[in-house]
Amino acid sequence: MDEVKVVVAHSERTTLRIGDVFLKVDADQTRIDVEVEAMSLAPVPTPKVLWRKPPVLAIAAVPGRALGKLGEPSTASPAAWAAAGAAIRKLHDAPLPPWPGRGLDELAADLDGECERLVTNAVLPADLVTRNRRVAEAALRPWTPVFTHGDLQITHVFVDDDEITGIIDWSEAGQGDALFDLAILTLGHEEHLDDVIAGYGTDVDLDVIRGWWSLRSLLAVGWLAEHGFDPFAPGCEVDVLRSRM
């Protein structure tokens, strides 16, 4: 019998792997609804849905291996990173999903509240938070919405022989800023941004990308620490913030 492996577990959701099947248990059925519909609409390789019985979603493993991991050097080739950029462009060119993403005002309010909390609770030095809040301002501008993955971490993109074999974890998908997806994919892996942009096929505003790196990291530090993850690990979110100093 295949071993049961805990992929991720916290108070909001748990993902288990049994052989080539992933079982996702989520207390928020809206997230599961979004994930299932987004995978059906996205014009890129996604996991196959095997069955669904709330609160559990069963999906098949995708072939290949993750593009990399935050905090570790990526062994994927420049061609694989470019292929990821091309896949993201295909997603962004697709028709918009019918549900909206987070609004600019909501995002700015969340950022201000989190920055205050990080300083008040002495989670991060005030100068580090202040500097990155200024950098993040570049991302807080109107954008033309596209179909975004919404959580395009490097571990969510799978490749084999420099081809994209699957993009997983679509629960944050929706209408959003194209540069957000590009920034999240390259968070902590800035050295691969040029390859991603080459595959994406159009120029991007690098100040906005840097803004999203800072914004995402500021919003993530507190949540990660509270849910058993370590944003202070080498190469992870706090190091991303420090690199802007």
N, C-alpha and C positions, 0 to 999 in steps of 0.2 A: 504494500500500500504506500502511496506517495506520502511524503512528509508534509505536515501542515506548517507553512512558514508565515510568520507575521511580517508583512511588508511595512505597514505603518499602523500605528494605533494611538489614538488620543480621544478626547471626550466628544469630538464631533463625528468622527468616522474611523472605521477600521477596515484595512484591506488584508486579506489572507490569500496565500497562493498554495494550491494543491495541484501538483503536476503542472499542466499547461492551462489551468483554470484559475482565474482570479475571482474572489468573492469580495464584493465591496458592500459593507454594511454602513448605512448612513442614516442618521437621525432626521435629516432634512430631506424629505422626498422631492422637494423642488429642485435640489441639486442633482438628484438622480434623473428627474424629468429632463432637465437641461442637458445632462450628459448624453442621455440616450438620443434625444432629438438632434443635438449638435453632431454626433457621430453619423447620424443618418443623412445630414445635410452637407457635411464637409467633403470637398472634392479632393481629399488626400487620404492615404491609407490610415484606417482606424481599426481598433479591435472589433472582433465579431461579438455581438451580444448573443449569449447562449440562452439565457432565460432571465426572467425578472420576477421576483416574489417579494414585495416590500416587507422589510426594509433592505432586502438583499438584491444586488445586481451581479450576475455571473457573466464574465467576459473571457474570451480566449486570449491567451498570451500571443503577442506579436513576435515574429521571427527577428533575428538580429540581436544587437546589443545597444544599450543607451549611448548616445553621443558622448556622454561624459558624466561627471559628478562634480557638484560645487565643492570647492576646496581641494580638488585633485586635478593634475594636468590631464587634458583630454588626449587620448591616443588616436582619435579619429583624424583622418586625413583632411587637408584643405578641401578636397573634392567633396567629402562627406558634409563638411560645414556649408559648402556652396549649395549642395543638394538640399540641405535644410532651408537655406534662404529661398531657393526656388519653390519649395513646397509651401512655405509661408506666403509667398507672393500669390500662388495659386489660390490659397485660402482667402487672402485679402481681396482677390478679384471676384470671388464668388458672390452671389446674391446675399444680402443681409439676412441674418436670422430674424424671426418675427419678434423676439423679445429684446428690450433695450439693455444696455450696459450701465455702468455707474456714471452718473453725471459729474461734470466738472466741479460744481459747487459742493457736492457731497464729498468728492475726493479731497478737495482743498480743506474742508472742515475736518475730515478724518485726519489729515496730515497735521493740521495745527494742533488738534487735540492730542495726537500721539507724541508729537514733539514736546509738548508741555509735560506730558506724563513721563517721558524718558528723562527729562531734566529734573523734574520735581522728585522723582523716585531714585535719582542718582544712578540710573541704569547706564547712561552714557554721559561723557563730559559735555557741558553746555556749549563749548566752542565747536565741538564736533557736530552737534545737532544743529547749531545756528548756521554753520558753513554749509552743511548739506541741505538744510531747508532753503537756503539761497540758490543752491545748484538746482534743486527740485523745481524751482519756480519756472524754469524753461519748459518743463513738461506740462505745466498748468496753463494751457492756451487752447483755444477752440481747435477741434480737429474734425475732419470729414470721417464719419464712422465707416468702418469696414467690419467684415466677419473676423473676429479675433478669437484665438484660443483662450486667452485670458490668464493662463498659468503655464506658459510655455518654458518651463524649466528644462535644463539640459537633460535631465533624467527622463523626461517625457517624450523625447524624440529618439526613435530607434533606427539604426542603419545596418546595412549588410552590403559589402562590396560597393561602398560609396553611394548606395541607393537608400532612400527612405522607405523603411518597411512598415512603419506604424507610428502614429502620434497618439498618446494615451492621455487619460485624465482630462476630460472636457467639461467638468462641472462648473467652471468659471467662464465658459464660452459666452459670447454675446457681441453686441455692437460696441466697438471701441476704437482706440487709436492704434493704427498700424505699427507705429514706432514702439509702442509698449511691448508687443510680441517680440520684436527684434531685440529690445533691451533685455527682456527677461531671459531669452535664450542665451545671451552673451554675458549675463551677470556673472562677474568673477572670472570671465574668460574673454576679456577685452581684446586679447591678441588674435581672436578669431573673428572679430567684427568685420574686417575687410573681406574675408572669405564669404561670410553670410551676405553682406551687401552685394558682392559680385554675383552671387546666385540669385539674390532678390531682383537685381536688374535695374535699379534706379538709385539715384543719389538720395541720401537721407541727411537730416539735420543732426549733426553729431552732438550739439548742445542739448537737444531734446533727448537723445539717447542717454546722455550722461545724467540729465535730469530725472529720467525714469529709473536709472540705476540707484540714485540717491533716494528718490521717493519710495521705491519698492523696499529698499533696505530699511529705511526709517520706519515704515509701517510694519515690517516683518519682525524686527528684533524682539519687541515685547511679546508678541504672539508665540514666536518660536521658543523663547525662554520659558513661557508659561506652560507649554505643551511638551516639554521634555527634549527639545532640540537645542543645539548649541550654536547660536549666531556668532559667538566669539571664536569659534574654531578657525584655524589658519585658512585663509582664502575665502571665508564665508562673509556674511553680511556686514559685520563690523569692520572687517578689513576693506570691504568695498567702500564703506563710508570714510575710512581713514585715507584711502587713496585719493580722495577729493581734497584733502588738506594741502 
